[in-house]
Amino acid sequence: MDVMDRIREQVENHAIVIYMKGTPQLPSCGFSARAAQAMMETGVEFAYVNVIADPEIMQNLPNFADWPTFPQIYMNGELFGGGDIIMELYEDNELKDVMQEAFDKGPKKAS
Amino acid sequence: MTVRQRIHDKLVEAFSPERLEVIDESHMHNVPEGAESHFKVIVVAEAFEGVGRLDRQRRINALLADELAGPVHALSMRAWTPAQWRERGGEVPESPPCMGGG
């Protein structure tokens, strides 16, 4: 499958996806680590894609939604923001509500 | 001209910020000495009034596209209106330590 189609499928089949360097348990970039940690603290379920393990996605994701850096967070198919936006919401105590709303609207239990 | 200076000048020209900080955080990362690779910018400007979070960052990314395509490989940013800046007591969040991933 074309890499753009793969990305599209990932962001549409999950309410919330973070594209990050490493995994939430074993991040390999401070910005990815911090965003994933803030998201885990909300208790809302989300999916992740480790771009280091998938160089094709790492190379092409910046063109998908015209966003140059990692991490990137998608909610219901749309780019929600990068690490800074997640941290801003977290600092303002809005992250949980935003993620919960996205989760409630999203596809239930993607296979 | 250093990358830092160029980023500074572009932001001043585009947003006429009330407050601007361009912080070179390259030393916190696993990069060669003297590399200007990691930056944090804090831009407080009236120009962001009525502009959403994502679009503020998009404007800054677009403005610095050449730098991001070249030497700069991480750019952390906070873009606020003067009112938001005052509400927050003028605090700048710390960047996380590097974990080796570049």
Backbone of each chain as ProteinMPNN parsed JSONL, in Angstrom:
{"seq_chain_A": "MDVMDRIREQVENHAIVIYMKGTPQLPSCGFSARAAQAMMETGVEFAYVNVIADPEIMQNLPNFADWPTFPQIYMNGELFGGGDIIMELYEDNELKDVMQEAFDKGPKKAS", "coords_chain_A": {"N_chain_A": [[0.848, -1.196, 0.0], [0.475, 2.245, -0.706], [2.399, 4.746, 0.957], [1.155, 7.078, 1.858], [-1.5, 6.328, 1.833], [-1.4, 4.4, 3.766], [-0.864, 5.962, 6.047], [-3.163, 7.511, 6.055], [-5.081, 5.558, 6.561], [-4.324, 4.788, 9.123], [-4.778, 7.151, 10.662], [-7.449, 7.496, 10.321], [-8.642, 5.249, 11.297], [-8.303, 5.263, 13.975], [-9.231, 6.96, 16.92], [-7.459, 8.642, 18.232], [-4.147, 9.252, 17.496], [-0.68, 9.165, 18.046], [2.223, 10.079, 16.386], [5.415, 9.266, 16.933], [8.851, 9.475, 18.136], [10.161, 6.572, 19.032], [8.506, 4.665, 21.64], [5.57, 5.049, 23.773], [6.312, 3.857, 26.195], [9.038, 3.554, 25.88], [10.435, 6.023, 24.911], [12.378, 7.863, 22.476], [13.005, 10.454, 22.163], [12.992, 13.615, 23.669], [10.833, 15.381, 23.321], [8.831, 13.825, 22.178], [8.564, 12.026, 24.258], [7.576, 13.592, 26.317], [5.095, 14.513, 25.346], [3.732, 12.073, 24.953], [3.69, 11.132, 27.556], [2.09, 13.051, 28.85], [-0.289, 12.551, 27.518], [-0.792, 9.926, 28.289], [-1.296, 10.299, 30.953], [-3.856, 11.305, 30.986], [-5.497, 9.137, 30.876], [-7.067, 8.439, 28.772], [-7.631, 6.314, 26.014], [-5.21, 5.805, 23.458], [-3.609, 5.461, 20.215], [-0.295, 4.625, 19.001], [2.399, 5.381, 16.736], [5.56, 4.348, 16.075], [7.903, 6.183, 14.647], [10.557, 5.831, 14.196], [10.871, 3.155, 13.869], [9.684, 2.849, 11.471], [10.773, 3.97, 8.825], [9.807, 4.875, 6.379], [7.378, 6.085, 6.928], [8.285, 8.032, 8.676], [9.702, 9.636, 6.923], [7.756, 10.562, 5.166], [5.531, 11.526, 6.555], [5.677, 14.313, 7.326], [4.775, 15.579, 4.994], [2.176, 14.806, 4.831], [0.197, 16.19, 6.357], [1.28, 18.594, 6.09], [3.137, 19.337, 8.151], [6.026, 19.961, 9.872], [7.482, 18.65, 11.921], [8.185, 16.182, 14.561], [6.797, 15.13, 17.707], [3.634, 14.187, 16.086], [0.2, 14.658, 16.436], [-2.867, 13.164, 15.843], [-6.368, 13.537, 15.611], [-9.222, 11.846, 15.045], [-8.705, 11.665, 12.233], [-7.743, 14.161, 11.589], [-5.014, 16.454, 11.707], [-4.061, 17.362, 14.874], [-2.097, 18.637, 16.28], [1.338, 19.41, 17.195], [3.913, 18.507, 19.544], [4.105, 20.811, 21.145], [1.53, 21.9, 21.205], [0.053, 19.918, 22.455], [1.304, 20.029, 24.964], [0.655, 22.596, 25.757], [-2.114, 22.432, 26.094], [-2.165, 20.548, 28.084], [-0.899, 21.876, 30.191], [-2.823, 23.773, 30.595], [-4.818, 22.283, 31.651], [-6.678, 21.149, 29.886], [-6.365, 19.017, 28.286], [-7.326, 16.388, 28.814], [-10.112, 16.581, 28.514], [-10.333, 17.32, 25.818], [-9.199, 15.091, 24.561], [-10.899, 13.077, 25.46], [-13.297, 13.809, 24.29], [-12.645, 13.531, 21.586], [-12.158, 10.807, 21.54], [-14.679, 9.767, 22.175], [-16.108, 10.49, 19.956], [-14.876, 9.057, 18.023], [-13.928, 6.148, 15.946], [-15.114, 3.147, 17.229], [-13.201, 0.969, 19.047], [-11.09, 0.105, 17.076], [-9.95, -2.385, 14.845]], "CA_chain_A": [[0.0, 0.0, 0.0], [1.169, 3.532, -0.74], [2.634, 5.2, 2.332], [0.142, 8.075, 2.231], [-2.722, 5.565, 2.133], [-1.175, 3.757, 5.078], [-1.042, 6.979, 7.082], [-4.59, 7.874, 6.077], [-5.807, 4.478, 7.237], [-4.002, 4.849, 10.561], [-5.398, 8.282, 11.363], [-8.911, 7.408, 10.253], [-9.131, 4.079, 12.039], [-8.108, 5.463, 15.41], [-9.693, 8.274, 17.361], [-6.295, 9.451, 18.588], [-2.857, 8.61, 17.191], [0.536, 9.984, 18.112], [3.421, 9.63, 15.663], [6.476, 9.685, 17.848], [10.132, 8.779, 18.072], [10.128, 5.604, 20.118], [7.174, 4.261, 22.082], [5.265, 5.749, 25.036], [7.073, 3.241, 27.281], [10.472, 3.713, 25.642], [10.596, 7.101, 23.925], [13.781, 8.174, 22.209], [13.148, 11.894, 21.972], [12.382, 14.279, 24.825], [9.539, 15.994, 22.992], [7.886, 12.719, 22.05], [8.376, 11.462, 25.602], [6.755, 14.477, 27.122], [3.732, 14.509, 24.816], [3.123, 10.762, 25.227], [3.466, 11.066, 29.006], [0.916, 13.881, 29.152], [-1.468, 11.865, 26.984], [-1.058, 8.743, 29.135], [-1.847, 10.75, 32.232], [-5.297, 11.575, 30.884], [-6.218, 7.876, 30.987], [-7.835, 8.192, 27.546], [-6.885, 5.402, 25.155], [-4.737, 6.323, 22.166], [-2.678, 4.602, 19.492], [0.942, 5.316, 18.647], [3.231, 4.833, 15.678], [6.973, 4.664, 16.294], [8.416, 6.524, 13.31], [11.931, 5.331, 14.048], [10.751, 1.782, 13.372], [9.039, 2.887, 10.158], [11.427, 5.112, 8.172], [8.999, 5.387, 5.279], [6.416, 7.015, 7.526], [9.052, 9.174, 9.204], [10.092, 10.49, 5.817], [6.622, 11.102, 4.421], [4.487, 12.139, 7.378], [5.663, 15.788, 7.267], [3.999, 16.045, 3.84], [0.786, 14.349, 4.894], [-0.651, 17.311, 6.785], [2.121, 19.779, 6.015], [3.636, 19.663, 9.493], [7.415, 19.538, 9.642], [8.236, 18.056, 13.034], [7.597, 15.131, 15.406], [5.665, 14.244, 17.418], [2.409, 14.718, 15.495], [-0.967, 14.02, 17.055], [-4.062, 13.229, 14.995], [-7.623, 13.162, 16.245], [-10.254, 11.554, 14.044], [-8.284, 11.914, 10.864], [-7.219, 15.518, 11.4], [-3.879, 16.856, 12.527], [-4.457, 18.197, 16.02], [-0.957, 19.503, 16.572], [2.582, 18.779, 17.575], [4.155, 18.397, 20.98], [3.857, 22.072, 21.858], [0.093, 22.105, 21.404], [-0.331, 18.967, 23.503], [1.782, 20.52, 26.262], [-0.109, 23.789, 26.106], [-3.411, 21.982, 26.62], [-1.894, 19.853, 29.335], [-0.644, 22.914, 31.199], [-4.086, 24.481, 30.851], [-5.784, 21.288, 32.132], [-7.744, 20.92, 28.902], [-6.018, 17.888, 27.411], [-8.181, 15.226, 29.046], [-11.432, 16.831, 27.913], [-10.202, 17.306, 24.361], [-8.967, 13.712, 24.13], [-12.109, 12.292, 25.735], [-14.277, 14.158, 23.262], [-12.199, 12.904, 20.334], [-12.329, 9.363, 21.684], [-16.116, 9.471, 22.132], [-16.576, 10.69, 18.578], [-14.063, 8.266, 17.109], [-14.302, 4.773, 15.652], [-15.029, 2.348, 18.453], [-12.371, -0.244, 19.052], [-10.562, -0.262, 15.764], [-9.343, -3.716, 14.91]], "C_chain_A": [[0.884, 1.246, 0.0], [1.283, 4.091, 0.671], [1.596, 6.233, 2.773], [-1.189, 7.393, 2.563], [-2.601, 4.87, 3.484], [-1.412, 4.754, 6.2], [-2.531, 7.326, 7.211], [-5.399, 6.814, 6.836], [-5.564, 4.527, 8.745], [-4.76, 5.976, 11.258], [-6.916, 8.218, 11.32], [-9.465, 6.249, 11.074], [-8.939, 4.193, 13.543], [-8.56, 6.865, 15.786], [-8.5, 9.195, 17.596], [-5.024, 8.662, 18.273], [-1.738, 9.615, 17.408], [1.627, 9.307, 17.288], [4.606, 10.168, 16.434], [7.77, 8.938, 17.581], [10.225, 7.871, 19.293], [8.694, 5.235, 20.463], [6.86, 5.012, 23.38], [6.068, 5.173, 26.207], [8.579, 3.469, 27.133], [10.701, 4.772, 24.56], [12.07, 7.37, 23.665], [13.968, 9.633, 21.826], [12.397, 12.569, 23.111], [11.01, 14.858, 24.536], [8.451, 14.941, 22.823], [7.542, 12.156, 23.422], [7.375, 12.291, 26.39], [5.291, 14.48, 26.652], [3.031, 13.189, 25.169], [2.805, 10.629, 26.719], [2.218, 11.858, 29.399], [-0.348, 13.183, 28.684], [-1.814, 10.637, 27.83], [-1.712, 9.155, 30.445], [-3.343, 11.026, 32.18], [-6.118, 10.304, 31.089], [-7.063, 7.551, 29.759], [-6.975, 7.348, 26.604], [-6.432, 6.09, 23.868], [-3.775, 5.327, 21.534], [-1.381, 5.367, 19.257], [1.609, 4.629, 17.466], [4.658, 5.305, 15.967], [7.622, 4.929, 14.933], [9.86, 6.07, 13.109], [11.908, 3.901, 13.495], [10.139, 1.738, 11.975], [9.556, 4.095, 9.371], [10.601, 5.72, 7.034], [7.973, 6.402, 5.798], [7.143, 8.249, 8.053], [9.365, 10.165, 8.084], [8.909, 11.205, 5.189], [5.565, 11.802, 5.259], [4.501, 13.673, 7.335], [4.87, 16.345, 6.082], [2.518, 15.726, 3.941], [-0.153, 15.484, 5.273], [0.172, 18.593, 6.837], [2.56, 20.247, 7.4], [5.044, 19.105, 9.594], [8.068, 18.693, 10.729], [7.475, 16.908, 13.711], [7.691, 15.575, 16.859], [4.532, 14.973, 16.681], [1.23, 13.94, 16.076], [-2.195, 14.256, 16.177], [-5.266, 12.825, 15.812], [-8.675, 13.042, 15.154], [-9.888, 12.05, 12.649], [-7.659, 13.269, 10.617], [-5.981, 15.731, 12.258], [-4.384, 17.75, 13.656], [-3.314, 19.138, 16.393], [0.294, 18.697, 16.838], [2.72, 18.772, 19.086], [3.829, 19.668, 21.755], [2.379, 22.27, 22.165], [-0.433, 21.154, 22.477], [0.084, 19.51, 24.878], [1.039, 21.776, 26.712], [-1.458, 23.395, 26.723], [-3.238, 21.298, 27.976], [-1.692, 20.868, 30.465], [-1.92, 23.659, 31.562], [-5.185, 23.54, 31.375], [-6.95, 21.051, 31.175], [-7.528, 19.636, 28.111], [-6.977, 16.71, 27.562], [-9.539, 15.405, 28.359], [-11.38, 16.738, 26.392], [-10.033, 15.872, 23.859], [-10.211, 12.851, 24.341], [-13.162, 12.544, 24.657], [-13.923, 13.5, 21.932], [-12.441, 11.399, 20.38], [-13.798, 8.976, 21.543], [-16.681, 9.582, 20.724], [-15.991, 9.653, 17.627], [-14.592, 6.872, 16.838], [-14.109, 3.921, 16.903], [-14.179, 1.107, 18.214], [-11.953, -0.671, 17.654], [-9.844, -1.603, 15.882], [-7.838, -3.618, 14.754]], "O_chain_A": [[1.929, 1.27, 0.65], [0.374, 3.93, 1.484], [1.203, 6.255, 3.94], [-1.912, 7.827, 3.459], [-3.567, 4.766, 4.24], [-2.078, 4.441, 7.187], [-3.076, 7.419, 8.311], [-6.277, 7.134, 7.638], [-6.483, 4.331, 9.54], [-5.325, 5.77, 12.333], [-7.596, 8.802, 12.164], [-10.622, 6.273, 11.494], [-9.364, 3.317, 14.297], [-8.305, 7.83, 15.066], [-8.516, 10.365, 17.215], [-4.857, 7.534, 18.737], [-1.839, 10.773, 17.002], [1.918, 8.124, 17.466], [4.778, 11.379, 16.57], [7.79, 7.913, 16.899], [10.35, 8.333, 20.427], [7.778, 5.465, 19.673], [7.764, 5.551, 24.018], [6.463, 5.912, 27.11], [9.303, 3.565, 28.124], [11.107, 4.456, 23.441], [12.913, 7.134, 24.531], [14.982, 10.0, 21.232], [11.3, 12.148, 23.476], [10.126, 14.835, 25.392], [7.313, 15.123, 23.256], [6.386, 11.85, 23.712], [6.463, 11.77, 27.032], [4.369, 14.452, 27.468], [1.887, 13.187, 25.623], [1.77, 10.076, 27.093], [1.395, 11.387, 30.184], [-1.368, 13.216, 29.372], [-2.988, 10.345, 28.059], [-2.57, 8.45, 30.976], [-4.021, 10.988, 33.206], [-7.297, 10.376, 31.436], [-7.704, 6.501, 29.709], [-5.786, 7.604, 26.412], [-7.18, 6.862, 23.268], [-3.205, 4.47, 22.209], [-1.358, 6.597, 19.306], [1.405, 3.438, 17.23], [4.921, 6.501, 16.086], [7.86, 3.999, 14.162], [10.324, 5.943, 11.976], [12.803, 3.493, 12.755], [10.088, 0.671, 11.363], [8.872, 5.113, 9.262], [10.683, 6.917, 6.762], [7.737, 7.439, 5.178], [6.67, 9.373, 7.893], [9.3, 11.379, 8.278], [9.045, 12.338, 4.727], [4.782, 12.591, 4.731], [3.433, 14.284, 7.31], [4.35, 17.459, 6.155], [1.7, 16.304, 3.225], [-1.163, 15.72, 4.61], [-0.181, 19.549, 7.529], [2.374, 21.408, 7.767], [5.245, 17.903, 9.422], [9.106, 18.078, 10.485], [6.288, 16.697, 13.464], [8.596, 16.335, 17.204], [4.478, 16.202, 16.656], [1.272, 12.714, 16.187], [-2.516, 15.389, 15.818], [-5.204, 11.89, 16.609], [-8.976, 14.0, 14.442], [-10.655, 12.751, 11.989], [-7.101, 13.506, 9.545], [-5.904, 15.252, 13.389], [-5.047, 18.76, 13.42], [-3.538, 20.287, 16.772], [0.308, 17.471, 16.723], [1.753, 19.003, 19.812], [3.338, 19.609, 22.882], [2.016, 22.746, 23.24], [-1.26, 21.536, 23.305], [-0.69, 19.456, 25.834], [0.824, 21.987, 27.906], [-1.88, 23.953, 27.735], [-4.057, 21.453, 28.882], [-2.25, 20.723, 31.553], [-2.081, 24.12, 32.691], [-6.337, 23.947, 31.524], [-8.073, 20.786, 31.605], [-8.402, 19.213, 27.355], [-7.391, 16.105, 26.573], [-10.044, 14.49, 27.707], [-12.262, 16.156, 25.76], [-10.641, 15.479, 22.863], [-10.539, 12.005, 23.51], [-13.824, 11.622, 24.181], [-14.794, 12.977, 21.237], [-12.87, 10.794, 19.398], [-14.13, 7.992, 20.883], [-17.607, 8.863, 20.35], [-16.543, 9.4, 16.556], [-15.589, 6.455, 17.429], [-13.063, 3.976, 17.549], [-14.423, 0.319, 17.3], [-12.416, -1.684, 17.13], [-9.216, -1.902, 16.897], [-7.147, -4.637, 14.782]]}, "seq_chain_B": "MTVRQRIHDKLVEAFSPERLEVIDESHMHNVPEGAESHFKVIVVAEAFEGVGRLDRQRRINALLADELAGPVHALSMRAWTPAQWRERGGEVPESPPCMGGG", "coords_chain_B": {"N_chain_B": [[25.582, 35.711, 9.323], [24.093, 34.391, 12.259], [22.058, 31.427, 12.674], [20.256, 31.739, 14.689], [20.006, 34.525, 14.875], [18.87, 35.033, 12.397], [16.416, 33.723, 12.592], [15.3, 35.245, 14.618], [15.147, 37.807, 13.372], [13.382, 37.32, 11.247], [11.022, 36.662, 12.619], [10.483, 39.017, 13.973], [10.013, 40.729, 11.863], [7.745, 39.558, 10.695], [5.741, 39.428, 12.698], [5.856, 41.574, 14.442], [6.436, 41.368, 17.321], [5.432, 41.819, 20.747], [6.85, 40.727, 22.69], [9.694, 38.691, 22.446], [11.476, 35.724, 22.349], [14.273, 33.943, 21.364], [15.635, 30.991, 21.712], [18.547, 29.201, 21.762], [18.84, 25.891, 21.967], [20.574, 23.942, 21.382], [22.8, 22.94, 22.685], [21.763, 21.206, 24.506], [21.495, 18.844, 23.296], [22.472, 15.906, 21.404], [24.496, 16.824, 19.398], [26.938, 18.107, 17.02], [29.483, 20.346, 18.32], [28.699, 23.769, 18.301], [26.715, 23.501, 16.425], [23.686, 24.76, 15.216], [20.91, 23.703, 15.954], [18.672, 23.088, 17.514], [15.925, 24.824, 18.629], [14.032, 27.078, 20.663], [11.228, 29.097, 20.515], [9.59, 31.94, 21.765], [6.833, 33.755, 21.201], [5.128, 36.641, 21.557], [2.426, 38.273, 20.518], [0.19, 40.691, 19.141], [-0.71, 39.999, 16.694], [-1.587, 37.397, 16.8], [-4.098, 37.349, 17.776], [-7.305, 36.022, 17.63], [-6.477, 33.934, 16.031], [-6.195, 30.462, 15.654], [-4.677, 27.827, 17.721], [-3.274, 25.865, 16.174], [-2.965, 27.152, 13.73], [-1.425, 29.374, 14.382], [1.004, 28.172, 14.926], [1.468, 27.02, 12.483], [1.909, 29.267, 10.899], [4.319, 30.194, 11.925], [5.961, 27.981, 11.433], [5.853, 28.034, 8.625], [7.036, 30.451, 8.046], [9.612, 29.931, 8.878], [10.449, 27.941, 7.229], [12.661, 27.486, 5.526], [14.797, 27.378, 7.307], [14.01, 25.188, 8.829], [14.143, 23.216, 6.944], [16.765, 23.107, 6.611], [19.405, 23.671, 8.711], [18.036, 23.545, 11.152], [16.613, 21.228, 13.23], [14.833, 20.809, 15.249], [12.172, 22.57, 16.53], [10.708, 24.235, 18.989], [7.798, 25.815, 20.12], [5.996, 28.636, 21.479], [3.201, 30.471, 21.089], [1.611, 33.346, 21.795], [-1.036, 35.677, 22.518], [-0.697, 39.055, 23.731], [-2.488, 39.337, 25.896], [-2.949, 36.687, 26.698], [-0.398, 36.0, 27.444], [0.002, 37.612, 29.695], [-1.955, 36.588, 31.357], [-0.825, 34.161, 31.925], [1.175, 34.795, 33.552], [3.595, 35.281, 32.437], [5.29, 33.058, 32.144], [7.732, 30.72, 30.979], [7.744, 27.496, 29.72], [9.973, 24.818, 30.595], [12.196, 23.079, 28.353], [12.301, 19.584, 27.479], [14.867, 17.199, 28.519], [17.26, 15.899, 26.18], [16.975, 12.637, 24.675], [18.617, 11.164, 23.187], [17.679, 10.494, 20.689], [17.981, 12.443, 18.784]], "CA_chain_B": [[24.536, 35.834, 10.357], [23.786, 33.102, 12.86], [20.693, 30.953, 12.468], [19.451, 32.345, 15.749], [19.73, 35.904, 14.479], [17.969, 35.017, 11.242], [15.085, 33.379, 13.114], [14.861, 36.427, 15.348], [14.78, 38.888, 12.452], [12.173, 36.941, 10.505], [9.86, 36.727, 13.506], [10.219, 40.448, 14.227], [9.434, 41.315, 10.661], [6.428, 39.002, 10.392], [4.712, 39.537, 13.744], [6.078, 42.722, 15.336], [6.055, 40.875, 18.653], [5.602, 42.633, 21.948], [7.922, 40.042, 23.395], [10.229, 37.619, 21.603], [12.698, 35.056, 22.801], [14.751, 32.864, 20.501], [16.597, 30.325, 22.588], [19.289, 28.113, 21.121], [18.946, 24.792, 22.94], [21.362, 22.882, 20.737], [23.749, 22.347, 23.641], [21.087, 20.171, 25.298], [21.294, 17.683, 22.433], [23.62, 15.152, 20.938], [24.861, 17.355, 18.085], [28.31, 18.647, 17.048], [29.626, 21.645, 18.951], [28.478, 24.88, 17.387], [25.549, 23.264, 15.57], [22.477, 25.488, 15.622], [19.957, 22.69, 15.485], [17.464, 23.008, 18.35], [15.532, 26.152, 19.086], [12.705, 27.342, 21.226], [10.855, 30.501, 20.348], [8.397, 32.427, 22.455], [6.406, 34.934, 20.46], [3.922, 37.247, 22.113], [2.102, 39.295, 19.516], [-1.215, 40.988, 18.839], [-1.035, 39.344, 15.421], [-2.183, 36.071, 17.034], [-5.48, 37.515, 18.228], [-8.28, 35.429, 16.709], [-5.871, 32.855, 15.235], [-6.185, 29.243, 16.464], [-3.368, 27.283, 18.117], [-2.585, 25.169, 15.086], [-2.613, 28.118, 12.69], [-0.299, 30.191, 14.852], [2.228, 27.398, 14.746], [1.673, 26.866, 11.041], [2.493, 30.508, 10.385], [5.732, 30.233, 12.318], [6.636, 26.938, 10.651], [5.967, 28.46, 7.228], [8.015, 31.54, 8.025], [10.95, 29.391, 9.111], [10.537, 26.703, 6.44], [14.03, 27.296, 5.028], [15.643, 26.96, 8.437], [13.593, 23.829, 9.215], [14.598, 22.288, 5.904], [18.222, 23.102, 6.659], [20.137, 23.335, 9.93], [17.219, 23.407, 12.358], [15.772, 20.044, 13.161], [13.76, 20.826, 16.248], [11.716, 23.913, 16.848], [9.611, 24.23, 19.943], [7.315, 27.202, 20.122], [4.794, 29.078, 22.168], [2.726, 31.694, 20.448], [0.507, 33.868, 22.588], [-1.383, 37.091, 22.439], [-0.257, 39.73, 24.957], [-3.423, 39.049, 26.985], [-2.681, 35.316, 27.162], [0.909, 36.03, 28.093], [-0.16, 38.183, 31.034], [-2.742, 35.612, 32.115], [0.056, 33.071, 32.319], [2.216, 35.303, 34.43], [4.859, 35.406, 31.724], [6.195, 31.929, 32.383], [8.15, 29.923, 29.834], [8.0, 26.124, 30.154], [11.291, 24.221, 30.304], [12.231, 22.007, 27.365], [12.735, 18.319, 28.076], [16.219, 16.786, 28.163], [17.365, 15.023, 25.016], [17.082, 11.237, 25.057], [19.524, 10.495, 22.264], [17.079, 10.253, 19.369], [18.336, 13.496, 17.843]], "C_chain_B": [[24.237, 34.458, 10.952], [22.332, 32.725, 12.558], [19.76, 31.616, 13.482], [19.041, 33.772, 15.38], [18.722, 35.962, 13.332], [16.533, 34.703, 11.692], [14.483, 34.599, 13.812], [14.343, 37.505, 14.391], [13.5, 38.569, 11.677], [10.921, 37.077, 11.36], [9.484, 38.19, 13.798], [9.5, 41.055, 13.027], [7.998, 40.841, 10.438], [5.37, 39.372, 11.429], [4.82, 40.794, 14.607], [5.762, 42.367, 16.788], [6.305, 41.882, 19.771], [6.728, 42.041, 22.79], [8.395, 38.884, 22.524], [11.477, 37.035, 22.251], [13.036, 33.963, 21.805], [15.893, 32.203, 21.261], [17.239, 29.166, 21.837], [19.518, 27.02, 22.162], [19.794, 23.647, 22.401], [22.293, 22.174, 21.715], [23.112, 21.237, 24.483], [20.985, 18.858, 24.527], [22.605, 17.11, 21.933], [23.988, 15.588, 19.516], [26.278, 17.935, 18.165], [28.351, 20.034, 17.702], [29.44, 22.757, 17.921], [27.296, 24.696, 16.449], [24.384, 24.093, 16.101], [21.288, 24.674, 15.148], [18.639, 22.677, 16.242], [17.142, 24.387, 18.909], [14.18, 26.127, 19.78], [12.408, 28.814, 21.003], [9.585, 30.791, 21.149], [8.019, 33.743, 21.792], [5.104, 35.442, 21.071], [3.562, 38.415, 21.209], [0.599, 39.469, 19.355], [-1.666, 40.239, 17.583], [-1.717, 37.985, 15.618], [-3.619, 36.151, 17.539], [-6.423, 36.898, 17.184], [-7.721, 34.329, 15.811], [-5.761, 31.622, 16.139], [-4.778, 28.744, 16.744], [-2.585, 26.718, 16.94], [-2.123, 26.182, 14.031], [-1.488, 29.051, 13.113], [1.004, 29.454, 14.584], [2.53, 27.183, 13.273], [2.327, 28.106, 10.454], [3.983, 30.587, 10.714], [6.527, 29.177, 11.553], [6.87, 27.388, 9.213], [7.041, 29.536, 7.095], [9.445, 31.0, 8.107], [11.19, 28.107, 8.312], [11.966, 26.437, 5.953], [14.956, 26.794, 6.132], [15.305, 25.522, 8.832], [14.045, 22.794, 8.182], [16.122, 22.16, 5.938], [18.758, 22.719, 8.025], [19.258, 22.998, 11.138], [16.422, 22.122, 12.284], [14.822, 19.877, 14.336], [13.439, 22.269, 16.6], [10.506, 23.792, 17.768], [9.105, 25.66, 20.029], [6.099, 27.404, 21.006], [4.408, 30.401, 21.538], [1.492, 32.184, 21.187], [0.175, 35.301, 22.214], [-0.879, 37.742, 23.731], [-1.179, 39.427, 26.14], [-3.177, 37.655, 27.559], [-1.367, 35.253, 27.934], [0.782, 36.56, 29.523], [-0.93, 37.232, 31.946], [-1.858, 34.498, 32.683], [1.186, 33.536, 33.222], [3.579, 35.33, 33.77], [5.825, 34.26, 31.936], [6.49, 31.14, 31.119], [8.421, 28.497, 30.302], [9.387, 25.625, 29.753], [11.169, 23.188, 29.19], [12.722, 20.73, 28.033], [14.181, 18.011, 27.708], [16.195, 15.877, 26.942], [17.473, 13.578, 25.496], [17.893, 10.46, 24.025], [18.998, 10.33, 20.855], [17.31, 11.38, 18.372], [17.365, 14.642, 17.833]], "O_chain_B": [[24.141, 33.472, 10.221], [21.501, 33.574, 12.235], [18.634, 31.997, 13.165], [17.888, 34.169, 15.549], [17.842, 36.822, 13.302], [15.573, 35.326, 11.239], [13.315, 34.935, 13.618], [13.251, 38.042, 14.573], [12.648, 39.436, 11.478], [9.885, 37.548, 10.89], [8.304, 38.537, 13.86], [8.521, 41.789, 13.165], [7.136, 41.625, 10.041], [4.216, 39.607, 11.07], [3.94, 41.044, 15.431], [4.91, 43.001, 17.411], [7.248, 42.672, 19.736], [7.449, 42.747, 23.495], [7.58, 38.177, 21.932], [12.397, 37.752, 22.642], [12.182, 33.152, 21.445], [16.968, 32.778, 21.429], [16.555, 28.27, 21.342], [20.282, 27.196, 23.111], [19.735, 22.525, 22.904], [22.546, 20.975, 21.597], [23.814, 20.432, 25.094], [20.452, 17.873, 25.04], [23.67, 17.722, 22.022], [23.818, 14.834, 18.558], [26.765, 18.223, 19.258], [27.383, 20.791, 17.643], [29.964, 22.684, 16.809], [26.911, 25.632, 15.748], [24.132, 24.117, 17.305], [20.732, 24.923, 14.078], [17.606, 22.301, 15.689], [17.966, 25.024, 19.567], [13.324, 25.282, 19.518], [13.247, 29.673, 21.274], [8.651, 29.991, 21.194], [8.778, 34.712, 21.816], [4.099, 34.731, 21.088], [4.281, 39.411, 21.136], [-0.162, 38.505, 19.427], [-2.838, 39.895, 17.432], [-2.356, 37.478, 14.696], [-4.278, 35.125, 17.708], [-6.342, 37.221, 15.999], [-8.421, 33.844, 14.922], [-5.283, 31.727, 17.268], [-3.813, 29.166, 16.106], [-1.415, 27.035, 16.731], [-1.016, 26.074, 13.505], [-0.684, 29.47, 12.281], [1.973, 30.027, 14.085], [3.69, 27.165, 12.86], [3.208, 27.999, 9.601], [4.796, 30.995, 9.885], [7.633, 29.445, 11.082], [7.939, 27.159, 8.648], [7.842, 29.53, 6.159], [10.363, 31.54, 7.489], [12.032, 27.288, 8.679], [12.426, 25.295, 5.966], [15.783, 25.908, 5.918], [16.199, 24.731, 9.134], [14.297, 21.637, 8.519], [16.693, 21.229, 5.37], [18.595, 21.58, 8.461], [19.674, 22.263, 12.033], [15.629, 21.944, 11.36], [14.084, 18.894, 14.401], [14.319, 23.068, 16.922], [9.441, 23.316, 17.377], [9.892, 26.607, 20.012], [5.302, 26.497, 21.245], [5.21, 31.332, 21.47], [0.457, 31.518, 21.202], [1.001, 36.031, 21.666], [-0.657, 37.047, 24.723], [-0.707, 39.276, 27.267], [-3.196, 37.471, 28.776], [-1.245, 34.55, 28.937], [1.385, 36.017, 30.448], [-0.619, 37.083, 33.128], [-2.109, 33.971, 33.767], [2.051, 32.748, 33.606], [4.603, 35.395, 34.45], [7.04, 34.455, 31.913], [5.606, 30.919, 30.291], [9.246, 28.295, 31.193], [9.9, 25.979, 28.692], [10.155, 22.497, 29.092], [13.458, 20.774, 29.018], [14.677, 18.503, 26.695], [15.216, 15.17, 26.705], [17.994, 13.314, 26.58], [17.853, 9.23, 24.0], [19.761, 10.06, 19.928], [16.876, 11.282, 17.225], [17.549, 15.6, 17.081]]}, "name": "protein", "num_of_chains": 2, "seq": "MDVMDRIREQVENHAIVIYMKGTPQLPSCGFSARAAQAMMETGVEFAYVNVIADPEIMQNLPNFADWPTFPQIYMNGELFGGGDIIMELYEDNELKDVMQEAFDKGPKKASMTVRQRIHDKLVEAFSPERLEVIDESHMHNVPEGAESHFKVIVVAEAFEGVGRLDRQRRINALLADELAGPVHALSMRAWTPAQWRERGGEVPESPPCMGGG"}
